[in-house]
Amino acid sequence: MSRTQQYACAHPRASHKPVLALLLLAAVPSWALASPVRGPCQGTHCEEFEVLERTTLRSGSEGALIRIRTLAWTSDGFQRLGQADETGYVFCSTTRPALILTEKGTTLAVMPAPLSDWEYDKTPGLYARYFEACHDAGTKVATDRQRLARQLGYRVLRVNASRPLGLSNPESIFYFPSATRPDRP
């Protein structure tokens, strides 16, 4: 028997390494293994991103405020152009979903309307980010957004919702009026 074969038989743990690796992979959250999400394309240039971190900051009866860190870039084939590490917030809510940006002391919320075709056609990348951050479904939203939104319980039908709205800070979203209220614009 060769030394290599003898070593393999004498150390049975060596054969467990692939099993251990698979168990460790199973323990990692699914979003940590997610592949990049491709957003809208113009010619050969496509917007792409991946969520690197998610931290739930606060949960309430209407949703959860989550801080996200994403890596975003424009792709040209397999080449990444203009890569940027970005931090922002999402309010995962079926009644007032929001992407929240803070920059230079200003906090703005963009409120997607997942059941509105007109809103989606204007900003498909916004919907990919929101659905990836909240539901690990950024890719799925491009082909099946309305069905996915209905399955997840979204009720937001408003129009002109994707305009930026001012907030004092990301947590203010908890006190912002619901988008399903009839007196909302």
Backbone bond lengths (Angstrom), bond angles and torsions (degrees), N, CA, C in turn:
res aa  C-N    CA-C-N  psi(-1)  N-CA   C-N-CA  omega(-1)  CA-C   N-CA-C  phi
1 M - - - 1.436 - - 1.527 108.37 -
2 S 1.302 116.73 136.04 1.458 119.91 -179.93 1.519 109.87 -74.68
3 R 1.330 115.43 161.59 1.469 119.75 179.62 1.531 111.09 -62.14
4 T 1.325 117.74 -36.47 1.448 121.05 -179.49 1.515 110.54 -63.10
5 Q 1.332 116.79 -47.31 1.455 120.17 178.91 1.519 110.63 -64.92
6 Q 1.325 117.02 -40.23 1.450 121.56 -179.86 1.537 109.66 -62.42
7 Y 1.330 118.12 -41.72 1.461 122.33 179.12 1.526 110.82 -63.91
8 A 1.322 116.44 -42.33 1.454 120.67 -179.00 1.519 110.85 -63.63
9 C 1.305 118.37 -38.63 1.458 121.34 179.76 1.522 111.16 -74.77
10 A 1.313 117.46 -35.16 1.453 121.33 -176.60 1.525 112.31 -75.62
11 H 1.326 118.16 -19.81 1.463 121.65 -178.16 1.524 110.06 -122.88
12 P 1.328 117.45 81.11 1.462 120.11 -177.08 1.536 113.56 -63.60
13 R 1.335 118.27 -21.61 1.465 119.76 178.99 1.525 112.32 -62.63
14 A 1.303 117.61 -28.60 1.467 121.13 -179.43 1.516 110.57 -57.82
15 S 1.325 118.33 -33.29 1.460 120.31 -179.63 1.529 111.85 -77.78
16 H 1.329 117.95 -13.42 1.454 121.24 179.40 1.520 113.00 -86.83
17 K 1.312 118.07 -7.85 1.464 120.16 -178.00 1.522 112.85 -58.59
18 P 1.346 119.61 -45.22 1.466 118.01 178.27 1.527 112.24 -62.50
19 V 1.317 117.84 -35.81 1.464 121.39 178.66 1.525 109.78 -66.86
20 L 1.318 116.84 -42.64 1.457 120.96 178.10 1.530 110.81 -61.83
21 A 1.310 116.51 -42.20 1.471 120.34 178.63 1.525 110.67 -61.75
22 L 1.329 117.98 -41.81 1.465 121.29 178.63 1.528 111.12 -66.10
23 L 1.321 117.47 -38.83 1.460 120.32 177.34 1.519 111.35 -64.59
24 L 1.318 117.17 -40.43 1.463 120.66 177.71 1.522 110.71 -65.07
25 L 1.329 117.11 -39.90 1.463 120.84 177.43 1.522 110.76 -63.35
26 A 1.331 116.93 -38.32 1.458 120.74 -179.83 1.520 110.80 -66.18
27 A 1.317 117.91 -28.11 1.461 121.62 -179.32 1.519 112.61 -78.11
28 V 1.323 118.16 -17.61 1.458 122.19 -179.76 1.523 108.35 -77.51
29 P 1.347 118.53 134.67 1.464 119.99 178.53 1.521 111.25 -57.70
30 S 1.340 116.28 146.70 1.463 120.79 -176.60 1.519 112.22 -58.74
31 W 1.358 117.89 -34.82 1.453 119.08 -178.10 1.519 111.89 -67.86
32 A 1.346 117.74 -23.31 1.461 120.11 -179.82 1.522 111.32 -72.80
33 L 1.323 116.93 -19.72 1.458 121.20 -179.55 1.520 112.15 -103.05
34 A 1.309 116.34 3.02 1.459 120.44 -175.99 1.522 111.25 -63.07
35 S 1.302 114.40 145.88 1.454 119.40 177.14 1.525 107.98 -87.23
36 P 1.323 116.72 166.29 1.471 119.17 179.81 1.528 112.29 -58.13
37 V 1.318 114.98 149.68 1.455 122.24 178.27 1.521 107.45 -102.51
38 R 1.312 115.88 129.64 1.459 120.92 179.25 1.515 108.96 -95.45
39 G 1.322 114.84 126.58 1.460 121.54 177.60 1.518 109.88 -96.09
40 P 1.308 116.86 -151.20 1.463 120.62 -177.62 1.528 112.79 -66.36
41 C 1.327 115.33 150.77 1.469 122.42 179.65 1.521 109.85 -122.12
42 Q 1.323 115.00 148.08 1.465 122.44 170.36 1.513 105.84 -129.30
43 G 1.302 116.02 107.91 1.463 119.99 -175.15 1.515 109.39 66.78
44 T 1.342 117.21 -126.29 1.465 120.78 -179.75 1.524 112.15 -93.49
45 H 1.341 117.94 -3.66 1.465 121.80 -179.71 1.533 110.41 -94.95
46 C 1.331 115.52 125.28 1.464 120.94 -179.76 1.524 110.04 -126.56
47 E 1.322 115.90 144.13 1.456 121.35 172.61 1.524 107.44 -79.69
48 E 1.332 116.75 132.95 1.458 121.39 177.19 1.518 109.36 -138.58
49 F 1.326 115.87 156.26 1.462 121.02 177.24 1.516 108.75 -159.38
50 E 1.321 114.08 163.86 1.457 119.92 168.92 1.524 108.46 -143.03
51 V 1.321 115.20 144.50 1.454 121.06 178.94 1.521 107.56 -82.27
52 L 1.328 116.35 121.75 1.458 121.70 -179.30 1.525 112.19 -93.62
53 E 1.332 117.04 -36.23 1.469 121.82 -178.46 1.518 110.38 -144.70
54 R 1.338 115.41 147.41 1.461 122.82 172.36 1.519 108.19 -136.29
55 T 1.311 115.62 131.61 1.458 120.46 177.54 1.521 107.97 -134.14
56 T 1.321 117.52 119.69 1.457 121.05 176.59 1.518 107.84 -77.05
57 L 1.329 115.76 119.81 1.458 121.51 -178.64 1.519 112.56 -90.62
58 R 1.326 115.68 -36.39 1.459 120.41 -177.94 1.511 109.54 -162.79
59 S 1.313 116.61 141.72 1.463 122.17 175.64 1.510 109.16 -122.21
60 G 1.311 115.62 147.35 1.457 121.24 177.83 1.516 109.46 -145.11
61 S 1.311 116.61 -175.62 1.462 120.83 -177.18 1.533 112.32 -66.51
62 E 1.332 118.22 -24.27 1.464 120.42 -177.98 1.516 114.13 -101.18
63 G 1.345 118.20 -4.65 1.458 118.88 178.65 1.514 112.96 159.04
64 A 1.331 114.37 -172.12 1.468 121.46 -178.83 1.526 109.59 -128.84
65 L 1.323 115.25 134.45 1.464 121.48 175.34 1.522 107.71 -92.23
66 I 1.315 115.88 122.18 1.462 121.92 -175.81 1.519 109.63 -124.64
67 R 1.325 115.86 130.33 1.472 120.41 172.67 1.525 106.42 -88.34
68 I 1.326 115.49 131.40 1.460 119.76 179.15 1.523 110.07 -122.61
69 R 1.293 114.48 149.32 1.469 121.74 171.44 1.514 105.84 -121.30
70 T 1.318 115.33 124.93 1.455 120.36 -178.67 1.522 110.52 -123.20
71 L 1.289 114.29 155.89 1.456 122.21 170.27 1.522 104.95 -109.84
72 A 1.323 117.45 118.74 1.464 122.20 -176.37 1.521 109.45 -120.83
73 W 1.334 115.61 148.85 1.452 120.74 179.13 1.526 109.49 -161.07
74 T 1.304 114.56 168.55 1.461 121.80 171.02 1.515 105.56 -106.67
75 S 1.316 115.82 132.56 1.467 118.75 179.02 1.517 109.98 -105.99
76 D 1.307 114.09 146.71 1.458 122.69 172.55 1.521 104.49 -128.70
77 G 1.333 115.45 93.21 1.461 119.47 -171.27 1.516 108.12 70.87
78 F 1.334 116.22 -123.10 1.463 120.39 178.67 1.526 112.51 -96.83
79 Q 1.324 117.75 0.63 1.454 121.75 -177.84 1.529 110.60 -91.10
80 R 1.351 116.18 133.42 1.457 121.95 176.71 1.526 109.38 -93.65
81 L 1.326 115.33 126.58 1.455 121.63 178.86 1.525 109.13 -115.53
82 G 1.317 117.91 138.01 1.463 121.65 173.35 1.510 114.68 60.89
83 Q 1.304 118.20 47.39 1.463 122.08 -178.99 1.526 111.34 -68.25
84 A 1.346 117.37 134.71 1.463 121.75 -179.08 1.524 110.90 -139.56
85 D 1.323 115.36 135.98 1.463 122.78 174.89 1.521 106.06 -91.51
86 E 1.338 117.78 118.64 1.459 121.80 -173.26 1.527 110.76 -124.21
87 T 1.320 115.86 144.91 1.462 121.75 175.54 1.517 107.98 -120.22
88 G 1.314 116.34 137.35 1.455 121.72 178.65 1.516 109.45 -156.93
89 Y 1.318 116.48 -167.13 1.453 122.25 -177.67 1.520 109.03 -135.43
90 V 1.318 116.06 151.78 1.459 121.74 170.31 1.520 107.21 -130.84
91 F 1.315 114.94 145.00 1.453 120.22 172.01 1.515 105.46 -109.13
92 C 1.326 116.39 103.51 1.458 122.26 -177.77 1.528 107.72 -81.07
93 S 1.321 115.41 105.19 1.456 121.44 -174.80 1.522 109.36 -152.22
94 T 1.328 116.98 138.90 1.467 120.44 178.31 1.523 111.99 -80.57
95 T 1.344 117.81 -13.97 1.458 120.47 -179.20 1.518 113.82 -106.46
96 R 1.335 118.31 -25.34 1.468 120.96 176.64 1.520 110.96 -150.51
97 P 1.317 115.62 66.86 1.468 119.89 178.14 1.521 110.32 -62.90
98 A 1.341 115.94 146.33 1.466 118.70 -178.34 1.515 111.64 -153.82
99 L 1.319 115.18 145.49 1.459 123.12 164.67 1.513 105.01 -106.32
100 I 1.325 116.34 130.53 1.462 120.84 -174.29 1.520 109.53 -121.27
101 L 1.330 115.64 127.18 1.457 121.65 -179.86 1.515 109.65 -116.86
102 T 1.317 116.67 139.19 1.460 121.07 173.77 1.517 107.39 -121.91
103 E 1.307 115.32 127.11 1.461 120.27 -179.07 1.518 109.67 -153.12
104 K 1.320 116.18 128.85 1.464 122.88 177.03 1.532 112.17 51.46
105 G 1.335 116.21 45.87 1.451 120.87 177.07 1.516 115.67 78.40
106 T 1.320 117.82 1.82 1.455 122.02 -179.64 1.525 109.16 -111.27
107 T 1.319 116.13 137.83 1.462 121.85 176.89 1.522 108.20 -118.86
108 L 1.316 115.76 123.56 1.458 121.92 -179.97 1.518 110.27 -124.81
109 A 1.327 116.21 141.49 1.461 122.00 176.14 1.522 108.58 -115.30
110 V 1.315 115.79 135.50 1.455 121.91 172.49 1.522 105.45 -112.72
111 M 1.335 115.60 124.14 1.453 121.65 -172.97 1.532 110.55 -103.56
112 P 1.325 118.16 101.28 1.468 119.59 179.10 1.531 112.00 -69.07
113 A 1.310 115.46 155.15 1.468 122.66 175.80 1.535 106.57 -121.65
114 P 1.323 117.76 88.24 1.469 121.69 -171.82 1.527 116.02 -59.18
115 L 1.325 118.63 -18.73 1.464 119.90 -179.41 1.528 112.69 -98.73
116 S 1.329 118.19 2.12 1.464 122.73 -177.42 1.525 111.22 -100.39
117 D 1.335 116.58 120.26 1.470 120.29 177.06 1.516 111.27 -65.77
118 W 1.323 116.74 -43.23 1.450 120.89 -176.02 1.521 110.60 -60.68
119 E 1.321 117.60 -46.37 1.458 121.28 179.27 1.522 111.12 -62.05
120 Y 1.318 116.89 -43.87 1.462 120.53 -177.68 1.525 111.06 -63.99
121 D 1.316 116.99 -42.77 1.468 120.80 -178.68 1.524 112.55 -60.44
122 K 1.337 117.93 -29.47 1.463 121.87 179.46 1.528 112.57 -75.06
123 T 1.339 117.71 -34.77 1.468 120.88 -172.08 1.533 112.50 -143.19
124 P 1.322 118.55 64.36 1.470 119.58 -177.77 1.536 113.17 -63.02
125 G 1.330 118.40 -31.30 1.463 121.07 179.32 1.519 112.31 -64.94
126 L 1.327 117.17 -35.31 1.458 122.33 177.12 1.527 110.13 -61.47
127 Y 1.321 117.45 -42.78 1.464 121.88 -179.68 1.525 111.17 -69.09
128 A 1.320 116.87 -37.78 1.467 119.65 177.57 1.529 109.84 -61.85
129 R 1.327 117.76 -43.59 1.475 121.43 178.43 1.521 111.68 -62.94
130 Y 1.321 115.49 -48.73 1.465 119.40 -177.97 1.532 110.75 -60.11
131 F 1.315 117.18 -51.21 1.471 120.13 -176.46 1.523 112.66 -68.97
132 E 1.316 117.89 -29.28 1.469 119.67 175.48 1.525 109.75 -70.73
133 A 1.321 117.35 -45.60 1.464 121.32 -178.52 1.525 111.80 -65.05
134 C 1.320 117.47 -39.74 1.468 120.74 -175.06 1.528 114.23 -91.50
135 H 1.330 117.55 -30.18 1.468 119.64 -170.77 1.529 114.83 -135.11
136 D 1.327 118.76 6.84 1.473 121.45 -175.16 1.522 111.17 54.41
137 A 1.320 116.90 37.83 1.459 121.00 -174.76 1.519 112.09 -132.20
138 G 1.317 118.12 34.86 1.459 121.25 -179.35 1.507 113.53 -64.00
139 T 1.319 117.21 -35.99 1.459 121.04 179.13 1.519 110.60 -75.40
140 K 1.308 116.87 -40.01 1.466 122.01 -177.58 1.527 112.33 -65.14
141 V 1.332 116.94 -29.84 1.458 120.72 -176.31 1.535 111.80 -64.70
142 A 1.320 117.81 -26.44 1.468 121.06 -178.91 1.532 111.84 -67.98
143 T 1.318 117.62 -30.32 1.463 119.99 -175.80 1.517 114.24 -108.68
144 D 1.328 117.59 -20.67 1.464 119.60 -172.39 1.525 111.89 -144.76
145 R 1.327 117.43 39.19 1.455 122.91 -172.83 1.522 113.78 -57.76
146 Q 1.318 118.47 -52.03 1.461 119.97 -174.63 1.531 112.01 -65.59
147 R 1.309 117.92 -42.77 1.464 119.90 178.42 1.531 110.44 -64.28
148 L 1.330 116.11 -43.64 1.457 120.77 177.41 1.528 110.75 -59.97
149 A 1.338 117.04 -45.81 1.469 121.42 180.00 1.524 110.86 -61.43
150 R 1.312 117.66 -41.82 1.474 120.48 178.37 1.527 110.82 -65.72
151 Q 1.337 116.86 -42.46 1.470 120.18 178.89 1.527 111.34 -61.41
152 L 1.320 116.94 -34.42 1.455 121.50 -178.98 1.537 112.92 -84.63
153 G 1.338 116.72 -4.53 1.463 120.91 175.36 1.516 115.96 91.31
154 Y 1.327 118.83 16.34 1.466 120.43 179.28 1.516 110.12 -69.04
155 R 1.356 115.06 142.29 1.463 121.56 -178.64 1.517 112.05 -127.01
156 V 1.307 118.78 8.98 1.462 122.96 -173.58 1.525 110.17 -83.97
157 L 1.339 115.97 115.80 1.464 121.85 -178.77 1.518 113.20 -114.50
158 R 1.308 117.73 -1.16 1.461 121.72 -170.18 1.542 113.31 -57.34
159 V 1.318 114.70 157.67 1.456 122.95 176.80 1.528 107.13 -112.06
160 N 1.314 117.91 156.74 1.464 123.54 -177.11 1.525 111.89 60.70
161 A 1.321 117.11 31.75 1.455 121.00 -175.45 1.520 112.81 -85.24
162 S 1.306 118.52 -22.48 1.457 120.50 -172.88 1.514 114.16 -82.63
163 R 1.317 117.38 8.38 1.460 118.61 174.84 1.526 108.26 -76.01
164 P 1.325 118.34 144.73 1.465 121.04 -179.36 1.526 111.98 -67.32
165 L 1.315 115.79 137.48 1.460 122.56 177.86 1.521 108.15 -119.46
166 G 1.323 117.35 135.67 1.460 121.24 -177.67 1.523 113.00 -76.40
167 L 1.323 115.53 139.41 1.469 122.91 174.15 1.524 107.49 -130.01
168 S 1.314 117.76 156.24 1.457 119.52 176.66 1.524 111.29 -77.14
169 N 1.342 117.40 -32.45 1.463 123.19 175.40 1.530 107.83 -162.20
170 P 1.338 119.33 167.10 1.470 119.84 -177.67 1.528 114.02 -56.16
171 E 1.341 118.80 -35.94 1.460 121.86 -178.73 1.529 112.69 -66.63
172 S 1.319 117.43 -18.14 1.471 121.41 179.79 1.520 111.80 -61.97
173 I 1.300 118.12 -19.24 1.466 121.59 -179.75 1.527 110.87 -58.95
174 F 1.321 117.50 -27.58 1.463 120.50 178.86 1.526 111.95 -66.48
175 Y 1.328 117.98 -22.72 1.460 122.05 -177.29 1.524 112.03 -105.78
176 F 1.317 116.76 -0.93 1.457 122.23 -179.95 1.529 108.61 -74.40
177 P 1.332 119.22 140.08 1.472 120.47 -179.00 1.525 111.78 -60.75
178 S 1.308 115.07 146.77 1.458 121.43 178.25 1.527 110.75 -63.81
179 A 1.315 116.18 141.19 1.466 121.32 -179.45 1.516 112.24 -71.53
180 T 1.322 118.20 -15.25 1.459 120.93 -179.26 1.516 112.16 -87.57
181 R 1.342 117.33 -4.68 1.462 120.39 177.60 1.530 109.91 -66.41
182 P 1.328 117.72 139.21 1.476 119.62 -178.48 1.528 114.07 -65.91
183 D 1.343 118.89 -23.69 1.463 119.77 -179.36 1.517 113.80 -86.17
184 R 1.346 117.37 3.00 1.471 121.32 177.43 1.517 109.31 -79.35
185 P 1.357 116.83 144.28 1.469 119.42 177.55 1.511 110.68 -70.80
